[in-house]
Amino acid sequence: MRLGAKLVLLGLAWMLAMGRPMIARADEASAAKARSLVEAAINMTDSRQAVKLLWQASDIDPTLEDPYVYLGLYYNSRSQFDQVVSVYKKLIKYEPNSLSAYLNIGEAYMSFTPPKASEALPYYQKAYQIDATSGFAALRLGEVYAQMGNREQAAHYLNQASGDSAKNPAVAAEARKVLGDLGAM
């Protein structure tokens, strides 16, 4: 698994563990049912049934991020990157400012062989627009611009990401490596 994908997944795990508040839900009973379906799904051994429960949970409470995270992990582990994109596009419909959704769509496009940089770019741009302090979004923008041959933009974003060593040393180190590869340091 690419370092970037691991970083995104770690970030998602942190957000879930910290109980990041979501926007208000119209019906707490539906939200509770969706959470219980997610809980049941993650304890199942039958992955097909678990996936069905996770999709049901996302239909019952489309603002609950947990089912999308688990669906994304499931499809990513099977290299079904088009499905990862679908999962997070659905989340964006209900949570248009979900930084993790945009980053995960970008990661999915970059996981194709060959990577789909032009498809990933607008999602990384939107993630950066949502949070211009995100070293990870800056790193990915820099990497995509480098792949597309835009050294100036690549250096701009990679320099920003490389300065994020206090908050995110792995991202900063990767940015410095790519900058070195570009000869832009």
C-alpha positions, 0 to 999 in steps of 0.5 A: 500500500502506498504511503499516501494511502496509509496516511489517509487511512490513519487520518480517517481512523483518527477522525473516527476515534476522536468522534469528529462531530458531523452535521446535525442529522434529521432523525436520531433514530435513523442515525442510531440504526445506521451506526448499529448496521455499521457495527454489525458489518464490521463484526461479520465474517461474510464480507458480501453481507457486511458490504450490503449492511454498510450500503444500507447504513449509508442510505439510512444516514448518508451523513454518517462517515463510518460506512463510507470509510469501511466501504472504501477500505473494502474496495481499496483492498480489492483494488476496485478503485472505481468503487472507491470513487463511487463510495466517496462521491456519494459521501460528497453529495451529503458532506460537500466539505469532507476533506477525507472524501476528496483526498480518498477519491484522488488516492483512488484515481492515483491507484489505477495502473497507470495512475489517472492524474488528470482525474485526481487533480480536481479532487486534490484541488478541492481538498486543498481548497477546503483546507489550505493547511493540509500538508497531505493535500499539498503533497498530493497536488505537488506529486500530480503536478510533477507527473503532469510536467508542471514543475513550477506548480509541483515545487510550490505545493511540495515546498509547502508540504515539506514545511509541515514536518512538525505536524506531519513528518512523514508527509514532509519527508515524502515532499522533500524526496519528491522535490529532490527527485525534481531537482527543485530543492 
